[in-house]
Amino acid sequence: MASSILGRVSSLVRANINSILDNAEDPELMLDQLIRDFTENIAEAEQAVAQTVGNLRMLEEDLTESREASTDWGNKAQAAATMAGQLSSQGKADESTRFEELAKVALRKQISFEQSVTQMQGQVTQQTELTDQLKDGLNKLRTKREELVSKRDELVSRAKMAQAQTQVQTAVKNVSVMDPTSELNRFEDRIRREEAMARGMAEVSASSMEEQFASLEDAGDEIEVEARLAALKSDGSGSSSGSSQGGSSTSQAGSSTEGGSAEGGSHSH
C-alpha cells in the first residue's frame, strides 16, 4: 500500500502542471480536478505515513527487545559457563555438564536474538527510508496543492479582471466619439442634422424675405413711375390753363383802359 501510494505521490509531484494546463480546454476545471486529486492523494499519503510510522515504531520496539534479550541470554550463557567451570574444578562432572548444556541453550537463544536484531535492523532501515520518502512526498504534495490553489485563485482573479476589462471596453466603446456606432456619436449626428435643418430653414426664410423686399422695391418703382407720370401730366395741363388765363387778363385790361378813356372824355365835356 505504501509503495503504491508513494508511486502516485511521485507521479503527482513530477507532473508538469503548466503543461497540463496549457493542453486543457478549460484550465479552471482542470485545476479544480487536480486540486481534488492532490487532496485525495494527500489524505491517502497521510494514512500511509501514519501506518508506516506505526510499523516503524513497532519494529524499533522489537529491535530493542531483541537486543535486550540477546544481551540477557548472553549473560545467562556466561553465568552457566562460569558455573560449569567451577563445578568441573570441584570434580562435579555431572553438574558441570548440566550447566554447560544450560550455557549452550543460552548461547543458542542469544544467537537467535542476534539474528533477529540483524534482520530487524535491515527492516527498520528500510521502513525509515520509506517513512522519510512518504513524509517528503506528503510535504511536496501539500506544497504543490498550495501552489495549485494559489494558481487557481490567480486564474480566477485574472478571469474576473479580464471580464471586467471587457465590460469596461464595451462601455467605453458605447460612448467613444471615435466609434461611429456609439450612442454619443449617433446623438451628435442627430444634433448636427437638426442644426443643418435649422440652417436650411433659415436660408429658405432669408430667401423668401429677399424676394418680398425685391417685390416691394419693384412695387415702389412702379409707384414712382406712376407718380412721375401723373406729375408730368399735371405739369402739361397746367401750362395750357395758364396761357388761356393770361389772354383773358389782357383783354380785361384793354377794356378797362378804354372805359377809363371814355370816362375821361365825359368829364372834359
Secondary structure as GFF3:
##gff-version 3
##sequence-region A 1 269
A	DSSP	alpha_helix	2	14	.	.	.	ID=ss1
A	DSSP	alpha_helix	17	22	.	.	.	ID=ss2
A	DSSP	alpha_helix	27	89	.	.	.	ID=ss3
A	DSSP	alpha_helix	93	175	.	.	.	ID=ss4
A	DSSP	alpha_helix	183	268	.	.	.	ID=ss5
###
